[in-house]
């Protein structure tokens, strides 16, 4: 997903999944006021393991990847796959 000039809407989320060894993480970037919250969730343990606030979507995605890589190293997994970022647009009911 190319992010040049992209600004997420208030309810859109940019995310990616990471499966490496027996680890399963989800990384997210979502708009928060005038900045972005980036988070890393451990899907296997059902808990947030890292979070930060950044000003730019690309910066946030890079930071989320770095946080996820550090967490995987902490959990004993040295491989970090290339991420495929996706954009989730919320469902809007027909009127």
PDB file with one MODEL, atoms N, CA, C and O in Angstrom:
MODEL        1
ATOM      1  N   UNK A   1       0.856  -1.188   0.000  1.00  0.00           N
ATOM      2  CA  UNK A   1       0.000   0.000   0.000  1.00  0.00           C
ATOM      3  C   UNK A   1       0.890   1.235   0.000  1.00  0.00           C
ATOM      4  O   UNK A   1       1.720   1.392   0.895  1.00  0.00           O
ATOM      5  N   UNK A   2       0.736   2.099  -0.968  1.00  0.00           N
ATOM      6  CA  UNK A   2       1.496   3.335  -1.035  1.00  0.00           C
ATOM      7  C   UNK A   2       0.801   4.393  -0.183  1.00  0.00           C
ATOM      8  O   UNK A   2      -0.422   4.527  -0.218  1.00  0.00           O
ATOM      9  N   UNK A   3       1.599   5.145   0.586  1.00  0.00           N
ATOM     10  CA  UNK A   3       1.016   6.103   1.511  1.00  0.00           C
ATOM     11  C   UNK A   3       1.310   7.551   1.163  1.00  0.00           C
ATOM     12  O   UNK A   3       1.066   8.438   1.981  1.00  0.00           O
ATOM     13  N   UNK A   4       1.826   7.810  -0.026  1.00  0.00           N
ATOM     14  CA  UNK A   4       2.167   9.177  -0.390  1.00  0.00           C
ATOM     15  C   UNK A   4       0.902  10.026  -0.367  1.00  0.00           C
ATOM     16  O   UNK A   4      -0.027   9.791  -1.139  1.00  0.00           O
ATOM     17  N   UNK A   5       0.873  11.001   0.513  1.00  0.00           N
ATOM     18  CA  UNK A   5      -0.256  11.903   0.614  1.00  0.00           C
ATOM     19  C   UNK A   5      -1.487  11.303   1.261  1.00  0.00           C
ATOM     20  O   UNK A   5      -2.551  11.920   1.239  1.00  0.00           O
ATOM     21  N   UNK A   6      -1.371  10.114   1.837  1.00  0.00           N
ATOM     22  CA  UNK A   6      -2.530   9.468   2.450  1.00  0.00           C
ATOM     23  C   UNK A   6      -2.743   9.989   3.857  1.00  0.00           C
ATOM     24  O   UNK A   6      -1.798  10.101   4.638  1.00  0.00           O
ATOM     25  N   UNK A   7      -3.981  10.304   4.176  1.00  0.00           N
ATOM     26  CA  UNK A   7      -4.366  10.690   5.536  1.00  0.00           C
ATOM     27  C   UNK A   7      -5.580   9.843   5.871  1.00  0.00           C
ATOM     28  O   UNK A   7      -6.594   9.906   5.176  1.00  0.00           O
ATOM     29  N   UNK A   8      -5.483   9.058   6.922  1.00  0.00           N
ATOM     30  CA  UNK A   8      -6.593   8.196   7.288  1.00  0.00           C
ATOM     31  C   UNK A   8      -7.772   9.009   7.773  1.00  0.00           C
ATOM     32  O   UNK A   8      -7.610  10.078   8.362  1.00  0.00           O
ATOM     33  N   UNK A   9      -8.966   8.487   7.516  1.00  0.00           N
ATOM     34  CA  UNK A   9     -10.176   9.087   8.069  1.00  0.00           C
ATOM     35  C   UNK A   9     -10.301   8.718   9.535  1.00  0.00           C
ATOM     36  O   UNK A   9      -9.553   7.875  10.032  1.00  0.00           O
ATOM     37  N   UNK A  10     -11.236   9.338  10.227  1.00  0.00           N
ATOM     38  CA  UNK A  10     -11.340   9.177  11.679  1.00  0.00           C
ATOM     39  C   UNK A  10     -11.623   7.754  12.123  1.00  0.00           C
ATOM     40  O   UNK A  10     -11.304   7.401  13.258  1.00  0.00           O
ATOM     41  N   UNK A  11     -12.211   6.922  11.270  1.00  0.00           N
ATOM     42  CA  UNK A  11     -12.512   5.560  11.699  1.00  0.00           C
ATOM     43  C   UNK A  11     -11.782   4.505  10.862  1.00  0.00           C
ATOM     44  O   UNK A  11     -12.102   3.320  10.946  1.00  0.00           O
ATOM     45  N   UNK A  12     -10.811   4.927  10.064  1.00  0.00           N
ATOM     46  CA  UNK A  12     -10.038   3.988   9.250  1.00  0.00           C
ATOM     47  C   UNK A  12      -8.804   3.526  10.026  1.00  0.00           C
ATOM     48  O   UNK A  12      -8.250   4.256  10.849  1.00  0.00           O
ATOM     49  N   UNK A  13      -8.398   2.303   9.739  1.00  0.00           N
ATOM     50  CA  UNK A  13      -7.240   1.724  10.410  1.00  0.00           C
ATOM     51  C   UNK A  13      -6.331   1.102   9.361  1.00  0.00           C
ATOM     52  O   UNK A  13      -6.791   0.373   8.481  1.00  0.00           O
ATOM     53  N   UNK A  14      -5.056   1.391   9.459  1.00  0.00           N
ATOM     54  CA  UNK A  14      -4.046   0.767   8.622  1.00  0.00           C
ATOM     55  C   UNK A  14      -3.418  -0.326   9.491  1.00  0.00           C
ATOM     56  O   UNK A  14      -2.996  -0.050  10.614  1.00  0.00           O
ATOM     57  N   UNK A  15      -3.350  -1.581   8.980  1.00  0.00           N
ATOM     58  CA  UNK A  15      -2.892  -2.679   9.824  1.00  0.00           C
ATOM     59  C   UNK A  15      -2.149  -3.731   9.005  1.00  0.00           C
ATOM     60  O   UNK A  15      -2.232  -3.769   7.777  1.00  0.00           O
ATOM     61  N   UNK A  16      -1.417  -4.587   9.727  1.00  0.00           N
ATOM     62  CA  UNK A  16      -0.722  -5.720   9.114  1.00  0.00           C
ATOM     63  C   UNK A  16      -0.624  -6.831  10.144  1.00  0.00           C
ATOM     64  O   UNK A  16      -0.613  -6.585  11.350  1.00  0.00           O
ATOM     65  N   UNK A  17      -0.551  -8.056   9.646  1.00  0.00           N
ATOM     66  CA  UNK A  17      -0.370  -9.215  10.510  1.00  0.00           C
ATOM     67  C   UNK A  17       1.049  -9.734  10.374  1.00  0.00           C
ATOM     68  O   UNK A  17       1.653  -9.668   9.303  1.00  0.00           O
ATOM     69  N   UNK A  18       1.570 -10.251  11.473  1.00  0.00           N
ATOM     70  CA  UNK A  18       2.900 -10.840  11.468  1.00  0.00           C
ATOM     71  C   UNK A  18       2.775 -12.236  12.072  1.00  0.00           C
ATOM     72  O   UNK A  18       2.335 -12.400  13.210  1.00  0.00           O
ATOM     73  N   UNK A  19       3.171 -13.236  11.288  1.00  0.00           N
ATOM     74  CA  UNK A  19       3.239 -14.604  11.797  1.00  0.00           C
ATOM     75  C   UNK A  19       4.662 -15.076  11.567  1.00  0.00           C
ATOM     76  O   UNK A  19       5.134 -15.172  10.434  1.00  0.00           O
ATOM     77  N   UNK A  20       5.339 -15.369  12.682  1.00  0.00           N
ATOM     78  CA  UNK A  20       6.731 -15.795  12.620  1.00  0.00           C
ATOM     79  C   UNK A  20       6.959 -16.834  13.712  1.00  0.00           C
ATOM     80  O   UNK A  20       6.762 -16.557  14.896  1.00  0.00           O
ATOM     81  N   UNK A  21       7.367 -18.012  13.313  1.00  0.00           N
ATOM     82  CA  UNK A  21       7.500 -19.094  14.293  1.00  0.00           C
ATOM     83  C   UNK A  21       6.140 -19.361  14.907  1.00  0.00           C
ATOM     84  O   UNK A  21       5.146 -19.507  14.196  1.00  0.00           O
ATOM     85  N   UNK A  22       6.098 -19.424  16.233  1.00  0.00           N
ATOM     86  CA  UNK A  22       4.811 -19.634  16.909  1.00  0.00           C
ATOM     87  C   UNK A  22       4.185 -18.320  17.369  1.00  0.00           C
ATOM     88  O   UNK A  22       3.239 -18.324  18.158  1.00  0.00           O
ATOM     89  N   UNK A  23       4.710 -17.196  16.880  1.00  0.00           N
ATOM     90  CA  UNK A  23       4.213 -15.875  17.271  1.00  0.00           C
ATOM     91  C   UNK A  23       3.205 -15.349  16.253  1.00  0.00           C
ATOM     92  O   UNK A  23       3.323 -15.607  15.055  1.00  0.00           O
ATOM     93  N   UNK A  24       2.211 -14.607  16.749  1.00  0.00           N
ATOM     94  CA  UNK A  24       1.204 -13.988  15.888  1.00  0.00           C
ATOM     95  C   UNK A  24       0.931 -12.584  16.425  1.00  0.00           C
ATOM     96  O   UNK A  24       0.343 -12.425  17.494  1.00  0.00           O
ATOM     97  N   UNK A  25       1.360 -11.575  15.682  1.00  0.00           N
ATOM     98  CA  UNK A  25       1.176 -10.180  16.080  1.00  0.00           C
ATOM     99  C   UNK A  25       0.313  -9.457  15.063  1.00  0.00           C
ATOM    100  O   UNK A  25       0.210  -9.870  13.908  1.00  0.00           O
ATOM    101  N   UNK A  26      -0.305  -8.376  15.507  1.00  0.00           N
ATOM    102  CA  UNK A  26      -1.024  -7.462  14.618  1.00  0.00           C
ATOM    103  C   UNK A  26      -0.513  -6.061  14.938  1.00  0.00           C
ATOM    104  O   UNK A  26      -0.463  -5.663  16.102  1.00  0.00           O
ATOM    105  N   UNK A  27      -0.134  -5.318  13.904  1.00  0.00           N
ATOM    106  CA  UNK A  27       0.318  -3.938  14.080  1.00  0.00           C
ATOM    107  C   UNK A  27      -0.724  -3.023  13.458  1.00  0.00           C
ATOM    108  O   UNK A  27      -1.279  -3.323  12.401  1.00  0.00           O
ATOM    109  N   UNK A  28      -0.986  -1.894  14.129  1.00  0.00           N
ATOM    110  CA  UNK A  28      -2.043  -0.978  13.697  1.00  0.00           C
ATOM    111  C   UNK A  28      -1.561   0.460  13.737  1.00  0.00           C
ATOM    112  O   UNK A  28      -0.736   0.832  14.572  1.00  0.00           O
ATOM    113  N   UNK A  29      -2.084   1.258  12.827  1.00  0.00           N
ATOM    114  CA  UNK A  29      -1.903   2.706  12.848  1.00  0.00           C
ATOM    115  C   UNK A  29      -3.281   3.310  12.625  1.00  0.00           C
ATOM    116  O   UNK A  29      -3.943   3.020  11.629  1.00  0.00           O
ATOM    117  N   UNK A  30      -3.705   4.146  13.553  1.00  0.00           N
ATOM    118  CA  UNK A  30      -5.008   4.786  13.388  1.00  0.00           C
ATOM    119  C   UNK A  30      -4.918   6.235  13.816  1.00  0.00           C
ATOM    120  O   UNK A  30      -4.116   6.599  14.676  1.00  0.00           O
ATOM    121  N   UNK A  31      -5.755   7.055  13.200  1.00  0.00           N
ATOM    122  CA  UNK A  31      -5.712   8.483  13.464  1.00  0.00           C
ATOM    123  C   UNK A  31      -6.231   8.769  14.870  1.00  0.00           C
ATOM    124  O   UNK A  31      -7.182   8.149  15.347  1.00  0.00           O
ATOM    125  N   UNK A  32      -5.583   9.715  15.506  1.00  0.00           N
ATOM    126  CA  UNK A  32      -5.968  10.136  16.846  1.00  0.00           C
ATOM    127  C   UNK A  32      -5.755  11.639  16.906  1.00  0.00           C
ATOM    128  O   UNK A  32      -4.616  12.104  16.968  1.00  0.00           O
ATOM    129  N   UNK A  33      -6.829  12.393  16.889  1.00  0.00           N
ATOM    130  CA  UNK A  33      -6.757  13.850  16.879  1.00  0.00           C
ATOM    131  C   UNK A  33      -5.950  14.292  15.649  1.00  0.00           C
ATOM    132  O   UNK A  33      -6.360  14.030  14.518  1.00  0.00           O
ATOM    133  N   UNK A  34      -4.833  14.945  15.856  1.00  0.00           N
ATOM    134  CA  UNK A  34      -3.993  15.413  14.746  1.00  0.00           C
ATOM    135  C   UNK A  34      -2.780  14.529  14.525  1.00  0.00           C
ATOM    136  O   UNK A  34      -1.878  14.902  13.774  1.00  0.00           O
ATOM    137  N   UNK A  35      -2.736  13.365  15.161  1.00  0.00           N
ATOM    138  CA  UNK A  35      -1.586  12.477  15.020  1.00  0.00           C
ATOM    139  C   UNK A  35      -2.078  11.042  14.835  1.00  0.00           C
ATOM    140  O   UNK A  35      -3.265  10.814  14.604  1.00  0.00           O
ATOM    141  N   UNK A  36      -1.175  10.090  14.934  1.00  0.00           N
ATOM    142  CA  UNK A  36      -1.501   8.681  14.773  1.00  0.00           C
ATOM    143  C   UNK A  36      -1.065   7.902  16.008  1.00  0.00           C
ATOM    144  O   UNK A  36      -0.010   8.172  16.582  1.00  0.00           O
ATOM    145  N   UNK A  37      -1.874   6.947  16.408  1.00  0.00           N
ATOM    146  CA  UNK A  37      -1.484   5.986  17.438  1.00  0.00           C
ATOM    147  C   UNK A  37      -1.063   4.729  16.696  1.00  0.00           C
ATOM    148  O   UNK A  37      -1.792   4.228  15.840  1.00  0.00           O
ATOM    149  N   UNK A  38       0.113   4.224  17.026  1.00  0.00           N
ATOM    150  CA  UNK A  38       0.560   2.953  16.472  1.00  0.00           C
ATOM    151  C   UNK A  38       0.646   1.951  17.618  1.00  0.00           C
ATOM    152  O   UNK A  38       1.125   2.271  18.706  1.00  0.00           O
ATOM    153  N   UNK A  39       0.179   0.746  17.358  1.00  0.00           N
ATOM    154  CA  UNK A  39       0.113  -0.269  18.401  1.00  0.00           C
ATOM    155  C   UNK A  39       0.562  -1.611  17.860  1.00  0.00           C
ATOM    156  O   UNK A  39       0.446  -1.893  16.667  1.00  0.00           O
ATOM    157  N   UNK A  40       1.082  -2.440  18.771  1.00  0.00           N
ATOM    158  CA  UNK A  40       1.428  -3.821  18.461  1.00  0.00           C
ATOM    159  C   UNK A  40       0.654  -4.693  19.446  1.00  0.00           C
ATOM    160  O   UNK A  40       0.743  -4.509  20.660  1.00  0.00           O
ATOM    161  N   UNK A  41      -0.106  -5.644  18.904  1.00  0.00           N
ATOM    162  CA  UNK A  41      -0.890  -6.572  19.720  1.00  0.00           C
ATOM    163  C   UNK A  41      -0.359  -7.984  19.536  1.00  0.00           C
ATOM    164  O   UNK A  41      -0.079  -8.415  18.418  1.00  0.00           O
ATOM    165  N   UNK A  42      -0.223  -8.696  20.642  1.00  0.00           N
ATOM    166  CA  UNK A  42       0.136 -10.108  20.611  1.00  0.00           C
ATOM    167  C   UNK A  42      -1.176 -10.880  20.556  1.00  0.00           C
ATOM    168  O   UNK A  42      -1.874 -10.990  21.564  1.00  0.00           O
ATOM    169  N   UNK A  43      -1.514 -11.413  19.390  1.00  0.00           N
ATOM    170  CA  UNK A  43      -2.786 -12.110  19.200  1.00  0.00           C
ATOM    171  C   UNK A  43      -2.848 -13.396  20.015  1.00  0.00           C
ATOM    172  O   UNK A  43      -3.914 -13.767  20.507  1.00  0.00           O
ATOM    173  N   UNK A  44      -1.735 -14.068  20.160  1.00  0.00           N
ATOM    174  CA  UNK A  44      -1.686 -15.326  20.902  1.00  0.00           C
ATOM    175  C   UNK A  44      -1.982 -15.107  22.385  1.00  0.00           C
ATOM    176  O   UNK A  44      -2.689 -15.899  23.008  1.00  0.00           O
ATOM    177  N   UNK A  45      -1.439 -14.033  22.941  1.00  0.00           N
ATOM    178  CA  UNK A  45      -1.615 -13.738  24.367  1.00  0.00           C
ATOM    179  C   UNK A  45      -2.745 -12.755  24.647  1.00  0.00           C
ATOM    180  O   UNK A  45      -3.057 -12.473  25.804  1.00  0.00           O
ATOM    181  N   UNK A  46      -3.361 -12.232  23.574  1.00  0.00           N
ATOM    182  CA  UNK A  46      -4.492 -11.294  23.682  1.00  0.00           C
ATOM    183  C   UNK A  46      -4.145 -10.059  24.515  1.00  0.00           C
ATOM    184  O   UNK A  46      -4.873  -9.690  25.437  1.00  0.00           O
ATOM    185  N   UNK A  47      -3.006  -9.422  24.169  1.00  0.00           N
ATOM    186  CA  UNK A  47      -2.606  -8.221  24.901  1.00  0.00           C
ATOM    187  C   UNK A  47      -1.823  -7.253  24.022  1.00  0.00           C
ATOM    188  O   UNK A  47      -1.130  -7.650  23.085  1.00  0.00           O
ATOM    189  N   UNK A  48      -1.955  -5.971  24.354  1.00  0.00           N
ATOM    190  CA  UNK A  48      -1.175  -4.935  23.679  1.00  0.00           C
ATOM    191  C   UNK A  48       0.231  -4.984  24.264  1.00  0.00           C
ATOM    192  O   UNK A  48       0.393  -5.018  25.484  1.00  0.00           O
ATOM    193  N   UNK A  49       1.251  -4.987  23.404  1.00  0.00           N
ATOM    194  CA  UNK A  49       2.625  -5.087  23.888  1.00  0.00           C
ATOM    195  C   UNK A  49       3.430  -3.816  23.651  1.00  0.00           C
ATOM    196  O   UNK A  49       4.499  -3.644  24.237  1.00  0.00           O
ATOM    197  N   UNK A  50       2.931  -2.924  22.801  1.00  0.00           N
ATOM    198  CA  UNK A  50       3.631  -1.658  22.560  1.00  0.00           C
ATOM    199  C   UNK A  50       2.663  -0.660  21.943  1.00  0.00           C
ATOM    200  O   UNK A  50       1.740  -1.027  21.217  1.00  0.00           O
ATOM    201  N   UNK A  51       2.900   0.623  22.253  1.00  0.00           N
ATOM    202  CA  UNK A  51       2.075   1.690  21.678  1.00  0.00           C
ATOM    203  C   UNK A  51       2.854   2.989  21.720  1.00  0.00           C
ATOM    204  O   UNK A  51       3.638   3.224  22.639  1.00  0.00           O
ATOM    205  N   UNK A  52       2.635   3.837  20.718  1.00  0.00           N
ATOM    206  CA  UNK A  52       3.278   5.151  20.681  1.00  0.00           C
ATOM    207  C   UNK A  52       2.426   6.078  19.818  1.00  0.00           C
ATOM    208  O   UNK A  52       1.509   5.630  19.130  1.00  0.00           O
ATOM    209  N   UNK A  53       2.735   7.361  19.859  1.00  0.00           N
ATOM    210  CA  UNK A  53       2.039   8.371  19.070  1.00  0.00           C
ATOM    211  C   UNK A  53       3.055   9.038  18.151  1.00  0.00           C
ATOM    212  O   UNK A  53       4.149   9.406  18.579  1.00  0.00           O
ATOM    213  N   UNK A  54       2.676   9.191  16.874  1.00  0.00           N
ATOM    214  CA  UNK A  54       3.545   9.827  15.882  1.00  0.00           C
ATOM    215  C   UNK A  54       2.727  10.819  15.064  1.00  0.00           C
ATOM    216  O   UNK A  54       1.497  10.823  15.125  1.00  0.00           O
ATOM    217  N   UNK A  55       3.414  11.655  14.303  1.00  0.00           N
ATOM    218  CA  UNK A  55       2.748  12.695  13.509  1.00  0.00           C
ATOM    219  C   UNK A  55       2.447  12.282  12.074  1.00  0.00           C
ATOM    220  O   UNK A  55       1.650  12.935  11.400  1.00  0.00           O
ATOM    221  N   UNK A  56       3.069  11.213  11.597  1.00  0.00           N
ATOM    222  CA  UNK A  56       3.000  10.863  10.180  1.00  0.00           C
ATOM    223  C   UNK A  56       2.713   9.369  10.029  1.00  0.00           C
ATOM    224  O   UNK A  56       3.257   8.562  10.782  1.00  0.00           O
ATOM    225  N   UNK A  57       1.875   8.990   9.078  1.00  0.00           N
ATOM    226  CA  UNK A  57       1.505   7.594   8.868  1.00  0.00           C
ATOM    227  C   UNK A  57       2.712   6.738   8.521  1.00  0.00           C
ATOM    228  O   UNK A  57       2.880   5.660   9.092  1.00  0.00           O
ATOM    229  N   UNK A  58       3.552   7.185   7.603  1.00  0.00           N
ATOM    230  CA  UNK A  58       4.734   6.398   7.236  1.00  0.00           C
ATOM    231  C   UNK A  58       5.664   6.217   8.418  1.00  0.00           C
ATOM    232  O   UNK A  58       6.194   5.127   8.633  1.00  0.00           O
ATOM    233  N   UNK A  59       5.868   7.278   9.187  1.00  0.00           N
ATOM    234  CA  UNK A  59       6.683   7.203  10.395  1.00  0.00           C
ATOM    235  C   UNK A  59       6.073   6.182  11.368  1.00  0.00           C
ATOM    236  O   UNK A  59       6.790   5.402  11.994  1.00  0.00           O
ATOM    237  N   UNK A  60       4.754   6.201  11.483  1.00  0.00           N
ATOM    238  CA  UNK A  60       4.064   5.284  12.382  1.00  0.00           C
ATOM    239  C   UNK A  60       4.202   3.840  11.956  1.00  0.00           C
ATOM    240  O   UNK A  60       4.427   2.963  12.790  1.00  0.00           O
ATOM    241  N   UNK A  61       4.071   3.582  10.666  1.00  0.00           N
ATOM    242  CA  UNK A  61       4.218   2.214  10.180  1.00  0.00           C
ATOM    243  C   UNK A  61       5.638   1.713  10.417  1.00  0.00           C
ATOM    244  O   UNK A  61       5.832   0.564  10.815  1.00  0.00           O
ATOM    245  N   UNK A  62       6.616   2.555  10.178  1.00  0.00           N
ATOM    246  CA  UNK A  62       8.009   2.166  10.401  1.00  0.00           C
ATOM    247  C   UNK A  62       8.243   1.879  11.886  1.00  0.00           C
ATOM    248  O   UNK A  62       8.876   0.883  12.237  1.00  0.00           O
ATOM    249  N   UNK A  63       7.734   2.748  12.749  1.00  0.00           N
ATOM    250  CA  UNK A  63       7.893   2.553  14.188  1.00  0.00           C
ATOM    251  C   UNK A  63       7.185   1.280  14.652  1.00  0.00           C
ATOM    252  O   UNK A  63       7.731   0.534  15.465  1.00  0.00           O
ATOM    253  N   UNK A  64       5.986   1.027  14.150  1.00  0.00           N
ATOM    254  CA  UNK A  64       5.247  -0.185  14.521  1.00  0.00           C
ATOM    255  C   UNK A  64       6.036  -1.433  14.127  1.00  0.00           C
ATOM    256  O   UNK A  64       6.085  -2.402  14.885  1.00  0.00           O
ATOM    257  N   UNK A  65       6.648  -1.411  12.953  1.00  0.00           N
ATOM    258  CA  UNK A  65       7.467  -2.545  12.522  1.00  0.00           C
ATOM    259  C   UNK A  65       8.671  -2.727  13.431  1.00  0.00           C
ATOM    260  O   UNK A  65       9.019  -3.854  13.783  1.00  0.00           O
ATOM    261  N   UNK A  66       9.315  -1.619  13.817  1.00  0.00           N
ATOM    262  CA  UNK A  66      10.466  -1.703  14.720  1.00  0.00           C
ATOM    263  C   UNK A  66      10.055  -2.253  16.084  1.00  0.00           C
ATOM    264  O   UNK A  66      10.757  -3.089  16.652  1.00  0.00           O
ATOM    265  N   UNK A  67       8.919  -1.788  16.613  1.00  0.00           N
ATOM    266  CA  UNK A  67       8.440  -2.271  17.913  1.00  0.00           C
ATOM    267  C   UNK A  67       8.105  -3.761  17.833  1.00  0.00           C
ATOM    268  O   UNK A  67       8.413  -4.516  18.755  1.00  0.00           O
ATOM    269  N   UNK A  68       7.479  -4.183  16.741  1.00  0.00           N
ATOM    270  CA  UNK A  68       7.128  -5.589  16.568  1.00  0.00           C
ATOM    271  C   UNK A  68       8.383  -6.457  16.458  1.00  0.00           C
ATOM    272  O   UNK A  68       8.438  -7.541  17.039  1.00  0.00           O
ATOM    273  N   UNK A  69       9.389  -5.989  15.716  1.00  0.00           N
ATOM    274  CA  UNK A  69      10.637  -6.743  15.573  1.00  0.00           C
ATOM    275  C   UNK A  69      11.332  -6.902  16.919  1.00  0.00           C
ATOM    276  O   UNK A  69      11.845  -7.976  17.234  1.00  0.00           O
ATOM    277  N   UNK A  70      11.349  -5.827  17.719  1.00  0.00           N
ATOM    278  CA  UNK A  70      11.956  -5.916  19.063  1.00  0.00           C
ATOM    279  C   UNK A  70      11.209  -6.923  19.924  1.00  0.00           C
ATOM    280  O   UNK A  70      11.828  -7.707  20.644  1.00  0.00           O
ATOM    281  N   UNK A  71       9.884  -6.908  19.855  1.00  0.00           N
ATOM    282  CA  UNK A  71       9.085  -7.827  20.654  1.00  0.00           C
ATOM    283  C   UNK A  71       9.315  -9.278  20.218  1.00  0.00           C
ATOM    284  O   UNK A  71       9.415 -10.174  21.057  1.00  0.00           O
ATOM    285  N   UNK A  72       9.398  -9.503  18.909  1.00  0.00           N
ATOM    286  CA  UNK A  72       9.666 -10.858  18.430  1.00  0.00           C
ATOM    287  C   UNK A  72      11.029 -11.349  18.899  1.00  0.00           C
ATOM    288  O   UNK A  72      11.172 -12.512  19.277  1.00  0.00           O
ATOM    289  N   UNK A  73      12.038 -10.470  18.877  1.00  0.00           N
ATOM    290  CA  UNK A  73      13.356 -10.855  19.388  1.00  0.00           C
ATOM    291  C   UNK A  73      13.263 -11.198  20.870  1.00  0.00           C
ATOM    292  O   UNK A  73      13.867 -12.172  21.318  1.00  0.00           O
ATOM    293  N   UNK A  74      12.515 -10.408  21.633  1.00  0.00           N
ATOM    294  CA  UNK A  74      12.304 -10.665  23.062  1.00  0.00           C
ATOM    295  C   UNK A  74      11.667 -12.038  23.273  1.00  0.00           C
ATOM    296  O   UNK A  74      12.025 -12.751  24.210  1.00  0.00           O
ATOM    297  N   UNK A  75      10.718 -12.413  22.396  1.00  0.00           N
ATOM    298  CA  UNK A  75      10.026 -13.696  22.517  1.00  0.00           C
ATOM    299  C   UNK A  75      10.854 -14.841  21.926  1.00  0.00           C
ATOM    300  O   UNK A  75      10.421 -15.993  21.961  1.00  0.00           O
ATOM    301  N   UNK A  76      12.042 -14.538  21.382  1.00  0.00           N
ATOM    302  CA  UNK A  76      12.931 -15.586  20.883  1.00  0.00           C
ATOM    303  C   UNK A  76      12.783 -15.914  19.413  1.00  0.00           C
ATOM    304  O   UNK A  76      13.289 -16.942  18.963  1.00  0.00           O
ATOM    305  N   UNK A  77      12.101 -15.067  18.650  1.00  0.00           N
ATOM    306  CA  UNK A  77      11.932 -15.285  17.215  1.00  0.00           C
ATOM    307  C   UNK A  77      12.786 -14.275  16.463  1.00  0.00           C
ATOM    308  O   UNK A  77      12.607 -13.066  16.613  1.00  0.00           O
ATOM    309  N   UNK A  78      13.712 -14.772  15.658  1.00  0.00           N
ATOM    310  CA  UNK A  78      14.638 -13.851  14.979  1.00  0.00           C
ATOM    311  C   UNK A  78      14.181 -13.452  13.582  1.00  0.00           C
ATOM    312  O   UNK A  78      14.691 -12.472  13.040  1.00  0.00           O
ATOM    313  N   UNK A  79      13.245 -14.170  12.983  1.00  0.00           N
ATOM    314  CA  UNK A  79      12.811 -13.829  11.625  1.00  0.00           C
ATOM    315  C   UNK A  79      11.671 -12.820  11.663  1.00  0.00           C
ATOM    316  O   UNK A  79      10.762 -12.906  12.489  1.00  0.00           O
ATOM    317  N   UNK A  80      11.747 -11.865  10.748  1.00  0.00           N
ATOM    318  CA  UNK A  80      10.716 -10.837  10.654  1.00  0.00           C
ATOM    319  C   UNK A  80      10.282 -10.740   9.194  1.00  0.00           C
ATOM    320  O   UNK A  80      11.041 -10.254   8.356  1.00  0.00           O
ATOM    321  N   UNK A  81       9.076 -11.196   8.882  1.00  0.00           N
ATOM    322  CA  UNK A  81       8.630 -11.197   7.482  1.00  0.00           C
ATOM    323  C   UNK A  81       8.328  -9.794   6.966  1.00  0.00           C
ATOM    324  O   UNK A  81       8.094  -8.867   7.741  1.00  0.00           O
ATOM    325  N   UNK A  82       8.338  -9.661   5.651  1.00  0.00           N
ATOM    326  CA  UNK A  82       7.933  -8.398   5.028  1.00  0.00           C
ATOM    327  C   UNK A  82       6.436  -8.221   5.264  1.00  0.00           C
ATOM    328  O   UNK A  82       5.652  -9.148   5.063  1.00  0.00           O
ATOM    329  N   UNK A  83       6.055  -7.031   5.689  1.00  0.00           N
ATOM    330  CA  UNK A  83       4.652  -6.782   6.018  1.00  0.00           C
ATOM    331  C   UNK A  83       3.868  -6.290   4.812  1.00  0.00           C
ATOM    332  O   UNK A  83       4.384  -5.557   3.968  1.00  0.00           O
ATOM    333  N   UNK A  84       2.625  -6.705   4.752  1.00  0.00           N
ATOM    334  CA  UNK A  84       1.686  -6.204   3.754  1.00  0.00           C
ATOM    335  C   UNK A  84       0.641  -5.384   4.508  1.00  0.00           C
ATOM    336  O   UNK A  84      -0.265  -5.938   5.131  1.00  0.00           O
ATOM    337  N   UNK A  85       0.778  -4.066   4.446  1.00  0.00           N
ATOM    338  CA  UNK A  85      -0.149  -3.176   5.153  1.00  0.00           C
ATOM    339  C   UNK A  85      -1.471  -3.111   4.404  1.00  0.00           C
ATOM    340  O   UNK A  85      -1.506  -3.084   3.174  1.00  0.00           O
ATOM    341  N   UNK A  86      -2.555  -3.086   5.170  1.00  0.00           N
ATOM    342  CA  UNK A  86      -3.908  -3.014   4.597  1.00  0.00           C
ATOM    343  C   UNK A  86      -4.656  -1.855   5.234  1.00  0.00           C
ATOM    344  O   UNK A  86      -4.351  -1.425   6.346  1.00  0.00           O
ATOM    345  N   UNK A  87      -5.629  -1.371   4.507  1.00  0.00           N
ATOM    346  CA  UNK A  87      -6.485  -0.300   5.015  1.00  0.00           C
ATOM    347  C   UNK A  87      -7.872  -0.876   5.254  1.00  0.00           C
ATOM    348  O   UNK A  87      -8.467  -1.463   4.350  1.00  0.00           O
ATOM    349  N   UNK A  88      -8.384  -0.713   6.457  1.00  0.00           N
ATOM    350  CA  UNK A  88      -9.728  -1.155   6.778  1.00  0.00           C
ATOM    351  C   UNK A  88     -10.631   0.063   6.851  1.00  0.00           C
ATOM    352  O   UNK A  88     -10.420   0.972   7.653  1.00  0.00           O
ATOM    353  N   UNK A  89     -11.631   0.057   6.003  1.00  0.00           N
ATOM    354  CA  UNK A  89     -12.625   1.123   6.004  1.00  0.00           C
ATOM    355  C   UNK A  89     -13.876   0.544   6.665  1.00  0.00           C
ATOM    356  O   UNK A  89     -14.333  -0.529   6.272  1.00  0.00           O
ATOM    357  N   UNK A  90     -14.428   1.223   7.647  1.00  0.00           N
ATOM    358  CA  UNK A  90     -15.579   0.675   8.364  1.00  0.00           C
ATOM    359  C   UNK A  90     -16.786   0.474   7.451  1.00  0.00           C
ATOM    360  O   UNK A  90     -16.981   1.200   6.476  1.00  0.00           O
ATOM    361  N   UNK A  91     -17.572  -0.512   7.789  1.00  0.00           N
ATOM    362  CA  UNK A  91     -18.802  -0.817   7.052  1.00  0.00           C
ATOM    363  C   UNK A  91     -19.824   0.292   7.277  1.00  0.00           C
ATOM    364  O   UNK A  91     -20.044   0.735   8.404  1.00  0.00           O
ATOM    365  N   UNK A  92     -20.438   0.725   6.196  1.00  0.00           N
ATOM    366  CA  UNK A  92     -21.501   1.726   6.307  1.00  0.00           C
ATOM    367  C   UNK A  92     -22.804   1.079   5.836  1.00  0.00           C
ATOM    368  O   UNK A  92     -22.888   0.566   4.720  1.00  0.00           O
ATOM    369  N   UNK A  93     -23.793   1.110   6.684  1.00  0.00           N
ATOM    370  CA  UNK A  93     -25.087   0.508   6.346  1.00  0.00           C
ATOM    371  C   UNK A  93     -25.775   1.318   5.258  1.00  0.00           C
ATOM    372  O   UNK A  93     -25.663   2.543   5.206  1.00  0.00           O
ATOM    373  N   UNK A  94     -26.474   0.623   4.407  1.00  0.00           N
ATOM    374  CA  UNK A  94     -27.232   1.296   3.347  1.00  0.00           C
ATOM    375  C   UNK A  94     -28.375   2.082   3.972  1.00  0.00           C
ATOM    376  O   UNK A  94     -28.995   1.639   4.939  1.00  0.00           O
ATOM    377  N   UNK A  95     -28.643   3.248   3.410  1.00  0.00           N
ATOM    378  CA  UNK A  95     -29.730   4.061   3.982  1.00  0.00           C
ATOM    379  C   UNK A  95     -30.993   3.944   3.176  1.00  0.00           C
ATOM    380  O   UNK A  95     -32.002   4.561   3.517  1.00  0.00           O
TER     381      UNK A  95
ENDMDL
END
